[in-house]
Amino acid sequence: MMTNGSLPPVDVWQVETMRVTVFPSEVVTTDPASWWDDVVGFPPETVVARPKIGQFQARGDFEGRQLALQIQPGRVEWVVGPLAKAIEEEDSGLTSLGPFPEVLNSLSKVVVPWLPKAPALQRFAFGAILMQPVDSVRAGYTLLQKYLGSVRLDPDSSSDFFYQINRPRPSRTAIAALRLNRLTKWSVQVIRRMTMTIGAEGTTATRALGEDAACRLELDINTAPDFTGVLPVEQLGALLQELTDLGREIAQRGDI
């Protein structure tokens, strides 16, 4: 199934990791453990706290993925990634958390109710690493060409392609003079699967099992650092929606 006659639907993009990052305008004084309990609804599986240096990390299983709350001076993140067991059992070299819309919906269940509890914020960001499996590197370049209208790619004579660009836009929220960065990185990822056999005398032999290729899109949609005020609490929900909508737009329509 294709949209607009050329590009696949947005849910073909599989998520490797996804995050919401905020940059407090003041030192975090709230007990971060209460944030997890309040919005997740059950205790984390692991907690590491280093209060002297302002670091805190809580992790746990949430809807079949690993959810992490990570805090360090000047930065707070909610991140979803693969469970350790899923990584060990993955037959393919590409590890997926699920389709982009599904994973975004899961992360939003935590972040949206947390925003009213967040400290005063100066910056806000949404990020994700997305993959779209393809049959080969050539097929990956052919597909990337459809997303990158301003770039000319030769699938047969190109290698090691990497494209990064920021296309800022003014925010459509009620926050005056707020500009949003839309940073994207496009490439084709290749993972080669091999086995290694160690002989009796320490000799080794390797055997290729195949390779997995995928178009790779890294999203970093964030409020520009030149905004000097504090983001209004009542606008945080709308701002999160705008950031994630921009990420969805890029995944669906490409570099526009």
Secondary structure as the mmCIF struct_conf table of DSSP 4:
data_model
#
loop_
_struct_conf.conf_type_id
_struct_conf.id
_struct_conf.beg_label_comp_id
_struct_conf.beg_label_asym_id
_struct_conf.beg_label_seq_id
_struct_conf.end_label_comp_id
_struct_conf.end_label_asym_id
_struct_conf.end_label_seq_id
STRN STRN1 THR A 3 THR A 3
TURN_TY1_P TURN_TY1_P1 ASN A 4 SER A 6
STRN STRN2 LEU A 7 LEU A 7
HELX_LH_PP_P HELX_LH_PP_P1 PRO A 8 PRO A 9
HELX_RH_3T_P HELX_RH_3T_P1 VAL A 10 VAL A 12
BEND BEND1 TRP A 13 TRP A 13
STRN STRN3 GLN A 14 PRO A 24
BEND BEND2 SER A 25 GLU A 26
BEND BEND3 THR A 30 THR A 30
HELX_RH_AL_P HELX_RH_AL_P1 PRO A 32 VAL A 40
BEND BEND4 GLY A 41 PHE A 42
BEND BEND5 GLU A 45 GLU A 45
STRN STRN4 THR A 46 ARG A 50
HELX_RH_3T_P HELX_RH_3T_P2 PRO A 51 ILE A 53
TURN_TY1_P TURN_TY1_P2 GLY A 54 GLY A 54
STRN STRN5 GLN A 55 PHE A 62
TURN_TY1_P TURN_TY1_P3 GLU A 63 GLY A 64
STRN STRN6 ARG A 65 GLN A 72
TURN_TY1_P TURN_TY1_P4 PRO A 73 GLY A 74
STRN STRN7 ARG A 75 GLY A 81
HELX_RH_AL_P HELX_RH_AL_P2 ALA A 84 GLU A 89
BEND BEND6 ASP A 91 GLY A 93
STRN STRN8 PRO A 99 PRO A 99
HELX_RH_AL_P HELX_RH_AL_P3 PHE A 100 TRP A 114
HELX_RH_3T_P HELX_RH_3T_P3 LEU A 115 LYS A 117
BEND BEND7 ALA A 118 ALA A 118
HELX_LH_PP_P HELX_LH_PP_P2 PRO A 119 ALA A 120
STRN STRN9 LEU A 121 VAL A 134
BEND BEND8 ASP A 135 SER A 136
HELX_RH_AL_P HELX_RH_AL_P4 VAL A 137 TYR A 147
TURN_TY1_P TURN_TY1_P5 GLY A 149 SER A 150
TURN_TY1_P TURN_TY1_P6 PRO A 155 SER A 157
BEND BEND9 ASP A 160 ASP A 160
STRN STRN10 PHE A 162 ASN A 166
STRN STRN11 ARG A 169 PRO A 170
BEND BEND10 THR A 173 ALA A 174
TURN_TY1_P TURN_TY1_P7 ALA A 176 ALA A 177
STRN STRN12 ARG A 179 ILE A 198
TURN_TY1_P TURN_TY1_P8 ALA A 200 GLU A 201
BEND BEND11 GLY A 202 GLY A 202
STRN STRN13 THR A 204 THR A 223
TURN_TY1_P TURN_TY1_P9 PRO A 225 ASP A 226
BEND BEND12 GLY A 229 GLY A 229
HELX_LH_PP_P HELX_LH_PP_P3 VAL A 230 PRO A 232
HELX_RH_3T_P HELX_RH_3T_P4 VAL A 233 GLN A 235
HELX_RH_AL_P HELX_RH_AL_P5 LEU A 236 ARG A 253
#
